[in-house]
Amino acid sequence: MGNGIGNATVILNIHLVNGSKITLNTTTSSDGTATFERTPTISVKNILADVIYKNKSKKNIPIENYDKQEITMDILLEIAGIPFSILETILIIGIPSIIISVGYYYYKKQLERKEMERILEERLVAGVGYEIPTPEEIFGKESLIDKIKHRISTIFEKAEEEEEEEGEWEPFG
């Protein structure tokens, strides 16, 4: 980011006041600089630049400063000679990450389902019946909702204890 792009094609379309057009081409150096020599500055109506780099292009960029004009292109990285914009890079990284995350989630759910089936089968064989065990019985951990319920009940119990203690206190007794 912030580096010049070498070997990009820069085309200047110089529109003159009399209606004619001059087109100049050059290629950027390794530091991303394009230099045009002997460009007309008299009787110029406007100058528009086109920058082309591999599969990316930026067209009809108005050139306002004839001495030096900086043009930026949306290229974040290049993989195997193919330039990618910021959005394309996010998509290249983001979509596979989402797919992997969703796949992992369903894989874990499948493992839990298989474990439930195994436990139910063991209970059936042992003659316990089809009573469905809770997730805590199977996995030995408290669910998030149970943790929240426990925390809330603890808070209310402490508040009730404090109220009872306050009721017994007599300032003038």
KOLVEXLO-998962 format. One line per 3 residues: their letters; for each residue x, y, z of N, C-alpha, C. Coordinates in Angstrom, 1 decimal, padded with zeros to 4 digits, m for minus. Layout:
A = X:Y:Z:X:Y:Z:X:Y:Z  ...
This chain:
MGN = 000.8:m001.2:000.0:000.0:000.0:000.0:000.9:001.2:000.0  000.5:002.2:m000.8:001.2:003.4:m000.9:002.5:003.3:m001.8  002.7:002.2:m002.4:003.8:002.0:m003.3:003.4:002.2:m004.7
GIG = 004.3:002.7:m005.6:003.9:002.9:m007.0:003.9:001.5:m007.7  003.1:001.5:m008.8:002.9:000.3:m009.5:003.8:000.3:m010.8  004.7:m000.6:m010.9:005.6:m000.6:m012.1:004.9:m001.3:m013.2
NAT = 005.3:m001.0:m014.4:004.8:m001.6:m015.7:003.3:m001.4:m015.9  002.8:m000.3:m015.4:001.4:000.1:m015.7:001.4:001.0:m016.9  000.4:000.8:m017.7:000.3:001.7:m018.9:m000.5:002.9:m018.6
VIL = 000.1:004.1:m019.0:m000.6:005.3:m018.7:m000.8:006.0:m020.1  m002.1:006.3:m020.3:m002.4:007.0:m021.6:m003.0:008.4:m021.3  m002.4:009.4:m021.9:m002.9:010.7:m021.8:m003.7:011.1:m023.0
NIH = m004.9:011.6:m022.8:m005.7:012.1:m023.8:m005.8:013.6:m023.7  m005.1:014.3:m024.5:m005.1:015.7:m024.4:m006.1:016.3:m025.4  m007.1:017.0:m024.9:m008.1:017.6:m025.7:m007.7:019.1:m025.9
LVN = m007.6:019.5:m027.1:m007.2:020.9:m027.4:m008.5:021.8:m027.6  m008.3:023.1:m027.5:m009.4:024.0:m027.6:m010.0:023.9:m029.0  m009.2:023.6:m030.0:m009.8:023.6:m031.4:m010.5:022.3:m031.7
GSK = m010.7:021.4:m030.7:m011.5:020.2:m030.8:m010.6:018.9:m031.2  m009.4:019.1:m031.5:m008.5:017.9:m031.8:m008.1:017.3:m030.5  m007.5:016.1:m030.7:m007.1:015.3:m029.5:m005.7:014.7:m029.8
ITL = m004.9:014.7:m028.8:m003.6:014.1:m028.9:m003.5:013.0:m027.8  m003.0:011.8:m028.2:m002.9:010.7:m027.3:m001.4:010.3:m027.1  m001.0:010.3:m025.9:000.4:009.9:m025.6:000.3:008.7:m024.7
NTT = 001.2:007.7:m024.9:001.3:006.5:m024.1:002.7:006.4:m023.5  002.7:005.8:m022.3:004.0:005.4:m021.6:003.7:004.3:m020.6  004.8:003.7:m020.1:004.8:002.7:m019.1:005.5:003.2:m017.9
TSS = 004.9:002.9:m016.7:005.5:003.4:m015.4:006.8:002.7:m015.2  007.7:003.4:m014.5:009.0:002.8:m014.0:008.7:001.8:m012.8  009.7:001.2:m012.3:009.5:000.3:m011.2:009.0:001.0:m009.9
DGT = 009.2:002.3:m009.8:008.7:003.0:m008.6:007.3:003.6:m008.9  006.7:003.3:m010.1:005.4:003.7:m010.4:005.3:005.1:m011.0  006.4:005.7:m011.4:006.4:007.0:m012.0:006.3:006.9:m013.5
ATF = 005.4:007.7:m014.1:005.2:007.9:m015.5:005.6:009.3:m015.9  006.5:009.4:m016.9:006.9:010.7:m017.3:006.6:010.9:m018.8  006.0:012.1:m019.1:005.6:012.5:m020.4:006.4:013.7:m020.8
ERT = 007.2:013.6:m021.8:007.9:014.8:m022.3:007.3:015.4:m023.5  007.5:016.7:m023.6:007.0:017.4:m024.8:005.4:017.4:m024.9  004.8:017.5:m023.7:003.3:017.6:m023.7:002.9:019.0:m023.9
PTI = 001.9:019.3:m024.8:001.5:020.6:m025.0:000.8:021.2:m023.8  001.0:022.5:m023.5:000.4:023.1:m022.4:m000.4:024.4:m022.8  m000.2:024.7:m024.1:m000.9:025.9:m024.6:m002.1:025.4:m025.5
SVK = m003.2:026.1:m025.4:m004.4:025.8:m026.1:m005.0:024.4:m025.7  m004.7:024.0:m024.4:m005.2:022.7:m023.9:m006.6:023.0:m023.2  m007.6:022.2:m023.6:m008.9:022.3:m023.0:m008.9:021.5:m021.7
NIL = m008.5:020.3:m021.8:m008.4:019.4:m020.6:m007.5:018.2:m021.0  m007.0:017.5:m019.9:m006.2:016.3:m020.1:m006.8:015.3:m019.2  m007.1:014.1:m019.8:m007.7:013.0:m019.1:m006.7:011.8:m019.2
ADV = m006.5:011.1:m018.1:m005.5:010.0:m018.1:m006.3:008.7:m017.9  m005.8:007.7:m018.6:m006.2:006.3:m018.3:m005.0:005.5:m017.8  m005.2:004.8:m016.7:m004.1:003.9:m016.2:m004.6:002.5:m016.3
IYK = m003.8:001.6:m016.9:m004.1:000.2:m017.0:m003.0:m000.6:m016.4  m003.4:m001.5:m015.5:m002.4:m002.4:m014.9:m003.1:m003.8:m014.9  m002.6:m004.7:m015.7:m003.1:m006.1:m015.9:m004.6:m006.1:m016.0
NKS = m005.4:m006.6:m015.1:m006.8:m006.6:m015.2:m007.5:m005.4:m014.6  m006.8:m004.5:m014.1:m007.4:m003.3:m013.5:m007.1:m002.1:m014.3  m008.1:m001.2:m014.3:m008.0:000.1:m015.1:m008.7:001.2:m014.4
KKN = m008.2:002.4:m014.6:m008.9:003.6:m014.1:m008.9:004.5:m015.2  m010.1:005.0:m015.7:m010.2:005.8:m016.9:m010.7:007.2:m016.7  m010.4:008.0:m017.6:m010.8:009.4:m017.6:m010.6:010.2:m016.3
IPI = m009.4:010.1:m015.8:m008.9:010.8:m014.6:m008.5:012.2:m015.1  m009.2:013.2:m014.6:m008.7:014.6:m015.0:m007.4:015.0:m014.4  m006.5:015.5:m015.2:m005.2:015.9:m014.8:m005.3:017.4:m014.6
ENY = m005.1:017.8:m013.3:m005.3:019.2:m013.0:m003.9:019.9:m012.9  m002.9:019.2:m012.4:m001.6:019.8:m012.2:m000.7:019.2:m013.3  m000.3:020.0:m014.3:000.5:019.5:m015.4:001.9:019.1:m015.0
DKQ = 002.4:019.6:m013.9:003.8:019.3:m013.5:003.8:017.9:m012.8  002.9:017.7:m011.9:002.9:016.4:m011.2:001.5:016.0:m010.8  001.1:014.8:m011.1:m000.2:014.4:m010.8:m000.1:013.0:m010.2
EIT = m000.7:012.7:m009.0:m000.6:011.4:m008.4:m001.9:010.7:m008.7  m001.9:009.5:m009.2:m003.1:008.7:m009.4:m003.0:007.4:m008.6  m004.0:007.2:m007.8:m004.0:006.0:m007.0:m005.0:004.9:m007.6
MDI = m004.6:003.7:m007.4:m005.4:002.6:m007.9:m005.7:001.7:m006.7  m006.8:001.1:m006.7:m007.3:000.2:m005.6:m006.7:m001.2:m005.8  m005.4:m001.4:m005.4:m004.7:m002.7:m005.5:m004.1:m002.9:m004.1
LLE = m004.6:m003.9:m003.4:m004.0:m004.2:m002.1:m002.9:m005.2:m002.2  m003.1:m006.3:m003.0:m002.0:m007.2:m003.1:m002.1:m007.9:m004.5  m001.0:m008.6:m004.8:m001.0:m009.3:m006.1:m000.6:m010.8:m005.8
IAG = m001.4:m011.7:m006.2:m001.1:m013.1:m006.0:m001.0:m013.8:m007.4  000.1:m014.4:m007.6:000.4:m015.1:m008.9:000.2:m014.1:m010.1  000.7:m012.9:m009.9:000.6:m011.9:m011.0:m000.8:m011.3:m011.2
IPF = m001.7:m011.6:m010.4:m003.1:m011.1:m010.5:m003.3:m010.1:m009.4  m003.6:m008.8:m009.7:m003.8:m007.8:m008.7:m005.2:m007.9:m008.1  m005.3:m007.7:m006.8:m006.6:m007.7:m006.1:m006.8:m006.4:m005.4
SIL = m008.1:m005.9:m005.5:m008.5:m004.7:m004.7:m008.7:m005.1:m003.3  m009.0:m004.1:m002.5:m009.3:m004.3:m001.0:m010.5:m005.2:m000.9  m011.6:m004.9:m001.6:m012.8:m005.7:m001.5:m012.6:m007.1:m002.0
ETI = m011.9:m007.3:m003.1:m011.6:m008.6:m003.6:m010.8:m009.4:m002.5  m009.8:m008.8:m001.9:m009.0:m009.4:m000.9:m009.8:m009.9:000.3  m010.7:m009.0:000.7:m011.6:m009.3:001.8:m012.5:m010.5:001.5
LII = m013.0:m010.5:000.3:m013.8:m011.7:m000.2:m013.0:m013.0:m000.3  m011.8:m012.9:m000.8:m010.9:m014.0:m000.9:m010.6:m014.7:000.5  m010.5:m013.8:001.5:m010.2:m014.3:002.8:m011.4:m014.6:003.6
GIP = m012.4:m013.7:003.5:m013.7:m013.8:004.2:m014.6:m015.0:003.9  m014.8:m015.2:002.6:m015.8:m016.3:002.3:m015.2:m017.6:002.7  m014.0:m018.0:002.4:m013.5:m019.3:002.9:m013.5:m019.4:004.4
SII = m013.3:m018.3:005.1:m013.3:m018.3:006.6:m014.7:m018.6:007.1  m015.7:m018.0:006.5:m017.1:m018.2:006.9:m017.5:m019.7:006.6  m017.1:m020.2:005.4:m017.4:m021.6:005.1:m016.8:m022.5:006.0
ISV = m015.5:m022.3:006.4:m014.8:m023.2:007.3:m015.5:m023.1:008.7  m015.9:m021.9:009.1:m016.5:m021.8:010.5:m017.9:m022.5:010.5  m018.7:m022.3:009.5:m020.0:m023.0:009.4:m019.8:m024.5:009.4
GYY = m018.8:m024.9:008.6:m018.6:m026.4:008.5:m018.2:m026.9:009.8  m017.3:m026.2:010.5:m016.9:m026.7:011.9:m018.0:m026.7:012.8  m018.9:m025.7:012.8:m020.1:m025.7:013.7:m020.9:m026.9:013.4
YYK = m021.2:m027.2:012.2:m022.1:m028.4:011.8:m021.4:m029.7:012.2  m020.1:m029.7:012.0:m019.3:m030.9:012.4:m019.4:m031.2:013.9  m019.3:m030.1:014.7:m019.4:m030.2:016.2:m020.9:m030.7:016.6
KQL = m021.9:m030.1:015.9:m023.2:m030.5:016.1:m023.5:m032.0:015.8  m022.8:m032.4:014.7:m023.0:m033.8:014.3:m022.3:m034.7:015.4  m021.2:m034.3:015.9:m020.5:m035.1:017.0:m021.4:m035.2:018.2
ERK = m022.0:m034.1:018.6:m022.9:m034.0:019.7:m024.1:m035.0:019.5  m024.7:m034.9:018.3:m025.8:m035.8:018.0:m025.4:m037.3:018.1  m024.3:m037.6:017.5:m023.8:m039.0:017.6:m023.6:m039.4:019.1
EME = m023.1:m038.5:019.9:m022.9:m038.8:021.3:m024.2:m039.0:022.0  m025.2:m038.2:021.7:m026.6:m038.4:022.2:m027.1:m039.7:021.8  m027.0:m040.1:020.6:m027.5:m041.4:020.1:m026.8:m042.5:020.9
RIL = m025.5:m042.4:021.1:m024.8:m043.5:021.8:m025.3:m043.6:023.2  m025.5:m042.5:023.9:m026.0:m042.5:025.3:m027.4:m043.1:025.3  m028.2:m042.7:024.4:m029.6:m043.2:024.4:m029.6:m044.7:024.2
EER = m028.7:m045.2:023.3:m028.6:m046.6:023.0:m028.1:m047.3:024.3  m027.1:m046.8:025.0:m026.7:m047.4:026.2:m027.8:m047.5:027.2  m028.6:m046.4:027.4:m029.7:m046.4:028.3:m030.7:m047.4:028.0
LVA = m031.0:m047.6:026.7:m032.0:m048.5:026.2:m031.5:m050.0:026.5  m030.3:m050.2:026.2:m029.7:m051.6:026.5:m029.7:m051.8:028.0  m029.4:m050.8:028.8:m029.4:m051.0:030.3:m030.7:m051.0:030.9
GVG = m031.8:m050.8:030.1:m033.1:m050.8:030.6:m033.6:m049.6:031.3  m032.9:m048.5:031.1:m033.3:m047.2:031.7:m034.5:m046.6:030.9  m034.5:m046.8:029.7:m035.6:m046.3:028.8:m035.1:m045.2:028.0
YEI = m036.1:m044.5:027.4:m035.8:m043.4:026.5:m035.8:m042.1:027.1  m035.6:m042.0:028.4:m035.5:m040.7:029.0:m034.4:m039.9:028.4  m034.6:m038.7:027.9:m033.6:m038.0:027.2:m032.8:m037.2:028.2
PTP = m031.5:m037.4:028.2:m030.6:m036.7:029.2:m030.4:m035.3:028.8  m030.1:m034.5:029.8:m029.9:m033.1:029.5:m028.4:m032.9:028.9  m028.1:m031.9:028.3:m026.8:m031.7:027.8:m025.7:m031.7:028.9
EEI = m026.1:m031.2:030.1:m025.2:m031.2:031.2:m024.9:m032.6:031.7  m025.9:m033.5:031.6:m025.6:m034.9:031.9:m024.6:m035.6:030.9  m024.8:m035.2:029.7:m023.9:m035.8:028.6:m022.5:m035.2:028.7
FGK = m022.5:m033.9:028.6:m021.2:m033.2:028.5:m020.6:m032.7:029.7  m021.3:m032.7:030.8:m020.8:m032.3:032.1:m020.5:m030.9:032.2  m021.2:m030.0:031.4:m020.9:m028.6:031.6:m022.2:m027.9:031.6
ESL = m022.2:m026.8:032.2:m023.4:m025.9:032.4:m023.6:m025.1:031.2  m024.8:m025.0:030.7:m025.1:m024.1:029.5:m025.0:m022.7:029.9  m024.9:m021.8:028.9:m024.8:m020.4:029.2:m026.0:m019.9:029.9
IDK = m027.2:m020.3:029.5:m028.4:m019.9:030.1:m028.5:m020.3:031.6  m028.0:m021.5:031.9:m028.0:m022.0:033.2:m027.0:m021.1:034.1  m025.9:m020.7:033.5:m024.9:m019.9:034.2:m025.6:m018.5:034.5
IKH = m026.3:m018.0:033.5:m026.9:m016.7:033.7:m028.0:m016.8:034.8  m028.8:m017.8:034.7:m029.9:m018.1:035.8:m029.2:m018.2:037.1  m028.2:m018.9:037.2:m027.5:m019.1:038.5:m026.9:m017.8:039.0
RIS = m026.4:m017.0:038.2:m025.8:m015.7:038.5:m026.9:m014.7:039.0  m028.0:m014.7:038.3:m029.1:m013.8:038.7:m029.7:m014.3:040.1  m029.9:m015.6:040.2:m030.4:m016.0:041.5:m029.4:m015.7:042.7
TIF = m028.1:m015.8:042.4:m027.1:m015.5:043.5:m027.2:m014.0:043.8  m027.4:m013.1:042.8:m027.5:m011.7:043.1:m028.8:m011.4:043.9  m029.9:m012.0:043.6:m031.2:m011.8:044.3:m031.1:m012.4:045.7
EKA = m030.4:m013.5:045.9:m030.2:m014.1:047.2:m029.4:m013.2:048.1  m028.4:m012.6:047.6:m027.5:m011.6:048.3:m028.3:m010.4:048.7  m029.2:m009.9:047.8:m030.0:m008.7:048.0:m031.0:m009.0:049.1
EEE = m031.6:m010.2:049.1:m032.6:m010.6:050.2:m031.9:m010.7:051.5  m030.7:m011.3:051.5:m029.9:m011.4:052.8:m029.6:m010.0:053.4  m029.2:m009.1:052.5:m028.9:m007.7:052.9:m030.2:m007.0:053.5
EEE = m031.3:m007.2:052.8:m032.6:m006.6:053.3:m032.9:m007.2:054.7  m032.7:m008.5:054.9:m033.0:m009.1:056.2:m032.1:m008.5:057.3  m030.8:m008.4:057.0:m029.9:m007.8:057.9:m030.3:m006.4:058.2
EGE = m030.7:m005.6:057.2:m031.0:m004.2:057.5:m032.3:m004.1:058.4  m033.2:m005.0:058.2:m034.4:m005.0:059.0:m034.1:m005.3:060.5  m033.1:m005.9:060.9:m032.8:m006.3:062.2:m032.0:m005.1:062.9
WEP = m031.5:m004.2:062.2:m030.7:m003.2:062.8:m031.6:m002.1:063.4  m031.3:m001.7:064.6:m032.1:m000.6:065.3:m031.1:000.5:065.7  m031.2:001.6:065.2:m030.3:002.7:065.5:m030.4:003.2:066.9
FG = m031.6:003.2:067.5:m031.8:003.8:068.8:m032.2:002.7:069.9  m031.9:001.5:069.6:m032.4:000.4:070.5:m031.5:m000.1:071.5
